[in-house]
Amino acid sequence: MLDDYLSWKPFFEVVPIEIADCAEISELHGQRFPRRWSDGEFQNLLLQHSVFGFVARQTNAFFSRPLGGFVLSREAAGEAEILTVAVNEKFGRQGLGWRLMQAALREAAARGGESMFLEVEAENRAAVQLYRKLGFEKVGERPAYYTGPGGTRSTALVMSRVLR
Ligand SMILES: CC(C)(COP(=O)(O)OP(=O)(O)OC[C@H]1O[C@@H](n2cnc3c(N)ncnc32)[C@H](O)[C@@H]1OP(=O)(O)O)[C@@H](O)C(=O)NCCC(=O)NCCS
């Protein structure tokens, strides 16, 4: 019993996003990106038939089901894209980013997607490594694409992979 307690670690399930998740997703988005997307922006995106996503929710917390992360994606006419993905820093490097991205890749393929692309800041080492590990390759570069705090500009990489 004591051993169980000492070795306690969080477990997560990855399930489809629901409208009711949007407020929490928006809060996590604000923690991980310089410009937070509002609850309403997430709701509007999810109301589009082409848009889908997943959340990772902790299954073994005592009183609630904390949000570990989320991914939002879109598929239209065979082409899918990642709109945004984020993991709570507290649960980082535990495989949640990988699991969320795998769920998005599978769903995009099930919807008829043939390829998936995404944009990522070139200096975002964690994300670039994750995408490479998932089989994405750089297909383009957009210099001075993002504007950071203080007006600093940074390069976006465009990455892509086939879904079949
Ligand atoms: C990018 C992000 C989603 C990764 O989520 P995560 O749950 O920590 O990632 P995982 O634990 O699934 O890691 C999978 C792989 O990604 C890479 N990776 C993740 N974090 C990394 C880090 N800090 N440094 C280097 N590589 C990293 C590794 O290849 C890792 O595999 P490994 O642990 O076997 O080495 C997370 O860091 C995040 O939310 N960042 C802020 C938001 C963001 O940048 N989103 C992407 C915008 S395009």
The ligand as a Gaussian input file, in Angstrom:
#p B3LYP/6-31G(d) Opt

LIG

0 1
 C        6.064000      20.475000     -27.842000
 C        5.261000      19.814000     -26.733000
 C        3.802000      19.670000     -27.183000
 C        5.858000      18.412000     -26.447000
 O        5.010000      17.751000     -25.509000
 P        5.555000      16.627000     -24.499000
 O        4.395000      15.908000     -23.953000
 O        6.487000      17.244000     -23.519000
 O        6.388000      15.701000     -25.499000
 P        6.613000      14.116000     -25.366000
 O        6.874000      13.772000     -23.940000
 O        5.507000      13.419000     -26.059000
 O        7.962000      13.950000     -26.177000
 C        8.030000      13.265000     -27.422000
 C        9.340000      13.635000     -28.080000
 O        9.400000      15.038000     -28.349000
 C       10.739000      15.517000     -28.180000
 N       10.797000      16.450000     -27.044000
 C        9.795000      16.759000     -26.167000
 N       10.218000      17.690000     -25.296000
 C       11.503000      17.969000     -25.619000
 C       12.462000      18.867000     -25.099000
 N       12.186000      19.664000     -24.044000
 N       13.675000      18.941000     -25.697000
 C       13.965000      18.158000     -26.763000
 N       13.087000      17.275000     -27.303000
 C       11.869000      17.191000     -26.736000
 C       11.577000      14.282000     -27.892000
 O       11.988000      13.751000     -29.128000
 C       10.559000      13.380000     -27.215000
 O       10.899000      12.034000     -27.274000
 P       11.809000      11.407000     -26.085000
 O       11.214000      11.848000     -24.781000
 O       11.712000       9.924000     -26.334000
 O       13.185000      11.963000     -26.299000
 C        5.353000      20.638000     -25.404000
 O        6.712000      20.902000     -25.119000
 C        4.598000      21.970000     -25.427000
 O        3.414000      22.021000     -25.134000
 N        5.308000      23.067000     -25.787000
 C        4.686000      24.408000     -25.751000
 C        3.668000      24.576000     -26.857000
 C        4.289000      24.331000     -28.226000
 O        5.415000      24.731000     -28.491000
 N        3.506000      23.666000     -29.104000
 C        3.951000      23.385000     -30.462000
 C        3.708000      24.592000     -31.312000
 S        4.052000      24.273000     -33.023000

